[in-house]
Amino acid sequence: MKRREYVLVFGAVLIAAFVSVTQPAFAGDGNAFEGHKFPELKYAFNALEPYIDAQTMEIHYTRHHKAYYTNFMTAAEGTDLLKTPMEQIFANMSKHSATIRNNGGGFYNHNFFWENLSPSKQEIPAGLKNAIEKDLGSFDAFKEAFTKAAMTRFGSGWAWLSVDKNGKLFVSSTANQDNPLMDVVEAQGTPILGLDVWEHAYYLKYQNKRADYVTGFWNIIDWSVVEARYKAALAK
């Protein structure tokens, strides 16, 4: 091999190696799972005001969310769960302990929740809106169903918009830190939008007025994230 050809080939190998170690790995994207990491928020604690106040955000993220992560990692220590994507753990949740279920769910659900929030109000993309209208009747009907799921969840839990195994959107709610990915819940699917209705998510600002918190939620949804999740769910 000539010197010039050798340099070109060696350079290409170096570039490929650099790319492979610098690209983030996500479950299901073909890259190796790199372990469970506590995420950084993409906005400041006060960025979602007036709908979610800075104090609630800080306590929710640094105490509640971090505790779920820490407790999950402690419970998973010494097991293959540390090397298993959360989606796969949920698919077999019936085989795991309540500690893994509650804390793994709490860790994942909060990751999911922060990602679908945005400081700036967005318009829902046309493609996603059309899908909602097709599967749920209208956007207003979806909004009413989702709000009802959030409001009628007794005690602590979540409201979800998900995609079922046939690619159809549906609204549901789950108790505690369960989610539609778990094999232990009644309505199973791939969630694309979630709302935390535990009291710690809103009580400092809204006290017992959950309805006001749910109403405010519609102003801070990151619809681009929801749409990306929808497309990914259909591609499975």
N, C-alpha and C positions, 0 to 999 in steps of 0.2 A: 504494500500500500504506500502510495506517495505521501510525503510529509503533509501537503495541503489537504489531501483526503482524510488523513489521520486526524488532523486538527479539527476538521469539520465534524467528523463522526464523534470525536471525544467531546466536542462542545455540545452537540445535540444530546449526548448522554447526560452531561452535567445539567442541562436545562430541564430535561425530563425528570431527573432526580429531584431538582429544586421544586418543580411544580408538584410532584407527588407528595412532598413533605410539607408544603405550605398551603395546599388546598384543604379546607375544612372537610371533615367526614361527617356525613349524616346517615342515619339509619335508612337503608333502602336505596341509597343513591349509587351503590356499587363500590363504595369505599369501605375500608375496614373500620369497624366501630372502635372508637378511641377511649371509651369510658364515659361515665356519668360526670358531667361538669356543672357546677353552679353557674348560672348565666349572669352576664352583666346587663343591666337595663339599657335600652337604646334611647332613653330620655331621662330628664331630671325628675326628682320626686315631686316637684311642684308643676310639672309640665301638663298634667291632666286637669288642673284646676280650671273652673270651679267644680267640676263634676266629681273628681276624686282629689281630696286635699293632700298636701305634702306630708303631713304627720301620719295620716293613714297609710299612704304609700310607703313611707320609710319603715314604719312598724311592720306592715304586711310583708314587705320584701326582706328586710334584714332579720326579723324575728320569726314570723310564722313560716315563710317559705324556706328560710335557711334551716329552721329546725326540722322540717320535713326531710330536707336533703341530708342533713347530718344523721338523723335517725335512720333513714333508709340505708345510707352507706355503712353505718354501724351494724345494722341487722344483716346486711348483705356481705359483710366482711368474711373472707374465707370461702366464699361460694362462687359459682360461675355467674351469678347475677351481676357481679361487678363488670363482667365482660359481655353482658347480654343487653342489647338495645331494649329500652323500656317497652316498646310496642310488642316485642316477643314475650316479655315477662307478663304483660297484660293478657296476651292471648292464652296464657296458661295460669292465670291468676288463681283459679280454683285449687291449684296444687300448692299454693304458697300460704304463708301465715298471714294473720290479720295485721301484724306489724308491717310486713312488706306491702300488703294491700293499701293500708292507710297512708303510710309514709311515702311509698313509691308513687301512689296516686297523687298525694299532695305535692310532691316534688314536680312531677310531670305536669299536672293541671295548672300549676302556677306559671311554669315556663310557658305553657300554651297561652295562658291568659295575658301575660305581659306582652307577648308577641302580637296579639290581635287588638292592642290598644294603640291609639295614635293621638298626639297632642293637637293635630289639626283635623278638622272635620272633613270627611271625604264623601264623595258621591260613589254609590255602589256601581261597579263596572257593568256595562250593558249585558255581557254574556252571563254573568252570575245572576243578575236580576231576572233575566229571561228564564234561567233554570229554576229560580225560586218561584216565579209565576207559573211555570209549567207544572212543577211538582207540588206546590203548596197553594195554588189558586191565585194569589196576588202577593205583592210585597206587604201590603197592609195586613193580609191574612197571616202571613209568616210572622210579622212583627207582633201581632196579637197573640199568636200561638206561643211564640218564644217568651213574651212577657208573662203569659199565663203560667208557663212552665217554671219561670223564675219565681213568680209570686206564690204559687201553690205548693212549692217544695217545702214541706214541713220541716222546721229545724234547719240544719245545715246541709248544703249541697251545691249543685251546679245546674245551669240550664245549657243546652247544647243544640247546635245545628250540625247535623251529620249526614254522611252519605252511606247508604246501605250497600249490601253486596251486589245489588242490581244497578247501582249508580243513581238511585233516587234519593233526593233530599228528605230528611225528616227531622222533627223537633222532639226533644225528650229532656228529661231531667234525671239526675242521679243523686243519691244520698251521700253525705260525708265527702270522701275524696274518690269515689268511684267515677268512672268515665265510660263512654260507649265502646272503647277498645277492649274492655275487660270481658272475659268469658263468663263472668258471674252476674252481669247485668241483663235485664230483660230486652232492652232495645239496643242491639249491637250494630256498630258501624264505625266509620272513620270520621271523627269530629273535625269541623272546619271553623267553628265559632263557639266560644264558651264564655259563660258569665258566672263568676264566683258569687254565691249568695250566702256565704257564711257571714255571720254578724261582724267578724273582725274586718271584713272587706269594706264595711260602710258605717259602722255604728258611731264612730267618733264624730262624723259629720252629720249623718242622717238620723241617728238614734234608731228608733223602731220604724222609721218611714222607709221601708224597703222599696216601696213603689217609686219614691223620688230618685233613689239610687238607680233603679232599673231604667227609669225615664232618661236620666243623664247618660247612661251607658250608650245610647244610640248616637250620641254626639262625638264619641271618641273611639269608634270602631275603625281599625285599619283594614278597609275593605280589600286593599291590594294583597294583604296577607291571606285573607279569607279566600279570595279568588285563587291564589296560588295553591292553597291547600285543596281547594275543590278540584282543580286540574290534576293535581298529584293523586288525589283519591280515585279519579276516573281512570288514570293511567295504570293503576295497580293491576 
